[in-house]
Amino acid sequence: MVVPIPMRRMFPSALTGLLAIAVACSSTDPRPGPDPNAPVVTITSPADNASVPESSAVLLAGGAVDDNGAVLPGSVLLWSSSIDGALGTGDSVVLSTLTAGHHTITLSATDTAGLTGQASVTLNVVGTAPTLGLDTIASGFDSPIFLTAPPGDTTRLFVVEQSGAIRIIKNGVVLGTPFLNLHDSLSTGGEQGLLGLAFDPNYATTGRFFVSYTRQNGDSRLARYNVSADPDVASEASGVTILGVPQPYSNHNGGGIAFGPDNYLYFGLGDGGSGGDPDGHGQRRDELLGSMLRLDVSGATYTIPGTNPYASSTAFRQELWNYGLRNPWRWSFDRLTGDLYIGDVGQGDYEEVDVQPSGSSGGENYGWNTMEGTHCYPDASPCNQAGLALPVLDYGHGQGCSVTGGYVYRGQDIPSLQGTYFYADYCSGWVRSFRWSGGQATARLDRPELEPGGNITSFGEDARGELYIITQGGGVHRIVAR
């Protein structure tokens, strides 16, 4: 319903009567009510609870009068949205750029006395999904679990195989010689193996790249390598260990690595494994497990960025960027905004997706093992949620069993997908999307046309921002418009 705030000033006699009633009732409510002298605001368009298609023109129209009945000029009429923020000024504004989702549209007016009145309506902007499909780029890989490309390299895709090899798809052809093969240096099977790959932001000049894997003893390792004189083959002899992390169990290794918009290397680690986090790693800040690390790897080894939340701490690990994670298997940065999206695999009941805004200074506690998704853990137990950063969405195990985090689309081929985040479930094989706007997961959609069949281990992003879906059975598929 339309909510005008506040009512006009009443005549003195009526006001006196109301004051008498208020005194007689002895109200003790300390909250201030709307000033009765403030402007009365009315919204005439859109109608309350209206629905419009995304990208269609929406007329915002309204007005306001002061307590003397004088019409206020358009210059003092301010429109805003609960999702998109400020929308413009005037008694009428036409927009076709509203984000899909449920908006609260507010018109505010301030008179010459500095008093402000407001009115609000709700508006549902319905997302218009383009017709999408998958093109199979290559197949036959050995348990591929990631895909990426060096910055600016539009001719090659690098596919990470869990068994230890990094293979190149060059101009659509899979090269016979692996870029790098670490099979003899790592443990494989289950959740172990070669787990992450990240190219230096200045790879074209430095030739440096980083990998994460589980060693033969099961511990996690972050290592740096260099490309050889052949751009399609790395120098295995150049390998240098950057960081080693002991793992008490064989599962929940995380292992994803990526450079952020700040050119620091981020490294996601699970809680150390077993079930239910028996050692409490998720809520500890004096160790590295169950956390996202942020490292400066521009030198010979790593150093601590001075802007890390615990950079000067003697009680907590200075490498930590955030914590309270169970198993951040796949996560990514929005290459346009710098927002961080984390698909955190759940325990036995719920999967979750977390979003950290680009302006964050770090230190978020994502709740594990106090919470699983938006629910206390164990599910029947009460818990203290104070200070926790809750996920933007979760889903129960009636829908799947293991979230596969993806990417925000920032490619060039499908403009209508700009700002859409894709994610999947490993077990059920479905693909879904949403847009993060106003702190909410809006425009949520099922994407059955993007289901490749089989277990979805990862998404990938090429140098142009186009997105790929990778299956455990060996397929690499690109998201395309039909």
MOZI-V685815 format. One record per pair of residues at least 6 apart in sequence whose ideal C-beta (glycine too) atoms are under 6 Angstrom apart, sorted by sequence separation. I is the first residue (numbers start at 1). GAP is how many residues later the second one is. D is the distance in whole Angstrom. If there is no record, write none. Layout:
# MOZI-V685815
I/GAP/D
I/GAP/D
This chain:
# MOZI-V685815
52/6/6
65/6/6
80/6/5
81/6/6
110/6/5
160/6/6
200/6/5
214/6/6
215/6/5
259/6/6
260/6/5
271/6/5
310/6/4
371/6/5
461/6/6
470/6/6
80/7/6
168/7/5
227/7/5
228/7/4
295/7/4
296/7/5
304/7/5
311/7/5
333/7/6
376/7/4
424/7/5
434/7/4
435/7/5
64/8/5
79/8/4
108/8/6
109/8/6
149/8/6
158/8/6
159/8/5
200/8/4
213/8/6
258/8/6
281/8/4
282/8/4
310/8/5
344/8/5
369/8/5
409/8/4
435/8/5
460/8/4
468/8/6
469/8/5
79/9/5
225/9/5
226/9/5
272/9/5
281/9/4
296/9/5
332/9/6
434/9/6
108/10/5
147/10/6
148/10/6
158/10/6
199/10/5
212/10/5
257/10/5
271/10/4
308/10/6
310/10/6
343/10/6
434/10/5
459/10/6
468/10/5
78/11/6
167/11/5
168/11/5
271/11/5
294/11/6
331/11/4
409/11/5
422/11/5
106/12/6
107/12/5
147/12/5
156/12/5
157/12/4
182/12/6
198/12/5
211/12/6
226/12/4
256/12/5
342/12/4
354/12/5
433/12/5
458/12/5
467/12/5
77/13/6
165/13/4
166/13/4
225/13/5
330/13/5
370/13/5
408/13/5
420/13/5
421/13/6
457/13/5
45/14/5
77/14/6
79/14/6
106/14/5
146/14/4
156/14/5
166/14/5
197/14/5
210/14/5
225/14/5
254/14/4
294/14/6
304/14/4
328/14/5
341/14/6
432/14/6
433/14/6
84/15/5
144/15/5
145/15/6
254/15/5
420/15/6
456/15/6
457/15/5
45/16/4
74/16/4
83/16/5
104/16/5
105/16/5
155/16/5
165/16/5
196/16/4
208/16/6
209/16/6
223/16/5
224/16/5
254/16/4
328/16/5
329/16/5
339/16/6
340/16/4
374/16/6
406/16/4
419/16/5
431/16/4
44/17/5
74/17/4
144/17/6
145/17/5
164/17/6
195/17/5
253/17/5
272/17/4
406/17/5
452/17/6
454/17/4
455/17/4
44/18/6
83/18/5
104/18/6
105/18/5
141/18/6
143/18/6
164/18/5
195/18/6
208/18/6
223/18/5
224/18/6
252/18/3
271/18/6
326/18/6
327/18/4
339/18/6
405/18/6
43/19/4
60/19/5
142/19/5
143/19/4
164/19/3
194/19/5
207/19/5
252/19/5
269/19/6
271/19/4
325/19/5
339/19/5
431/19/4
452/19/5
454/19/5
42/20/6
83/20/5
103/20/5
141/20/6
143/20/6
163/20/6
207/20/4
222/20/5
269/20/5
338/20/3
374/20/5
404/20/4
431/20/6
42/21/6
82/21/6
142/21/5
222/21/4
252/21/4
337/21/5
352/21/4
367/21/4
373/21/3
81/22/5
82/22/4
102/22/5
164/22/6
192/22/4
251/22/4
269/22/6
350/22/5
404/22/5
429/22/6
41/23/4
221/23/5
249/23/6
349/23/6
350/23/3
365/23/5
366/23/5
452/23/6
81/24/6
248/24/5
249/24/3
268/24/5
402/24/4
39/25/4
40/25/6
100/25/5
163/25/6
219/25/6
220/25/4
249/25/5
347/25/5
350/25/6
364/25/4
400/25/3
402/25/6
452/25/5
80/26/5
266/26/6
267/26/4
293/26/4
346/26/5
401/26/4
9/27/5
39/27/5
98/27/5
100/27/3
186/27/5
187/27/5
219/27/5
220/27/6
294/27/4
400/27/5
6/28/3
9/28/5
63/28/5
79/28/6
186/28/6
219/28/5
266/28/6
400/28/4
5/29/5
187/29/5
218/29/5
288/29/6
291/29/5
292/29/5
426/29/5
6/30/6
37/30/5
78/30/5
164/30/5
264/30/5
265/30/5
286/30/6
292/30/5
349/30/6
426/30/6
61/31/4
138/31/5
162/31/4
187/31/6
285/31/4
6/32/5
8/32/5
77/32/5
162/32/6
218/32/6
264/32/6
265/32/5
291/32/4
424/32/4
39/33/6
60/33/4
76/33/5
220/33/6
290/33/6
76/34/5
160/34/6
59/35/6
285/35/6
290/35/5
4/36/6
138/36/5
4/37/6
57/37/6
58/37/5
72/37/5
160/37/5
354/37/5
355/37/5
285/38/6
353/38/6
57/39/5
214/39/6
352/39/4
353/39/6
322/40/6
353/40/5
2/41/6
55/41/6
264/41/5
321/41/5
324/41/4
325/41/5
282/42/5
322/42/4
323/42/6
324/42/4
326/42/4
352/42/4
212/43/5
245/43/5
324/43/5
325/43/6
324/44/5
350/44/5
351/44/6
62/45/5
64/45/4
66/45/4
212/45/5
222/45/6
2/46/5
54/46/5
350/46/6
1/47/6
210/47/6
349/48/6
393/48/5
148/49/6
150/49/4
392/49/4
351/52/4
404/52/5
407/52/5
412/52/6
150/53/4
309/53/4
406/53/4
411/53/6
180/54/4
309/54/4
407/54/5
411/54/4
179/55/5
271/55/5
410/55/4
411/55/4
175/57/6
270/57/4
345/57/5
9/58/4
201/58/5
345/58/6
409/58/6
8/59/6
196/59/5
198/59/5
190/60/6
191/60/5
195/60/3
196/60/5
198/60/5
242/60/5
268/60/4
343/60/4
407/60/5
196/61/4
198/61/6
191/62/5
201/62/5
343/62/2
268/63/6
43/64/5
168/64/6
41/66/5
414/67/5
41/68/5
39/70/5
54/71/5
39/72/5
48/73/4
49/73/5
50/73/6
51/73/4
52/73/6
53/73/5
54/73/5
254/73/6
260/73/6
54/74/5
254/74/5
256/74/6
330/74/5
331/74/5
334/74/4
336/74/5
51/75/6
53/75/6
252/75/4
256/75/6
330/75/4
332/75/5
335/75/5
41/76/5
43/76/5
38/77/4
40/77/6
41/77/6
42/77/6
46/77/5
261/77/4
37/78/6
38/78/6
39/78/4
41/78/4
43/78/5
38/79/4
35/80/5
341/80/6
343/80/6
355/81/5
282/86/4
282/87/5
277/92/4
5/112/6
5/113/5
4/115/5
3/117/5
2/119/6
330/128/5
130/286/5
157/305/6
154/309/5
153/310/5
154/310/6
152/311/6
145/312/5
146/312/5
145/313/5
147/313/3
149/313/5
149/314/4
127/316/4
129/316/6
133/316/6
132/317/5
132/318/6
134/318/6
147/321/5
147/323/6
144/326/5
143/329/6
141/333/4
140/334/5
139/335/5
101/336/6
139/336/5
99/338/5
138/338/5
137/339/5
101/341/3
136/341/5
137/341/5
100/342/6
101/342/6
100/343/4
134/343/4
135/343/5
135/345/5
133/347/6
133/349/5
130/351/6
131/351/5
83/354/5
83/355/4
82/356/6
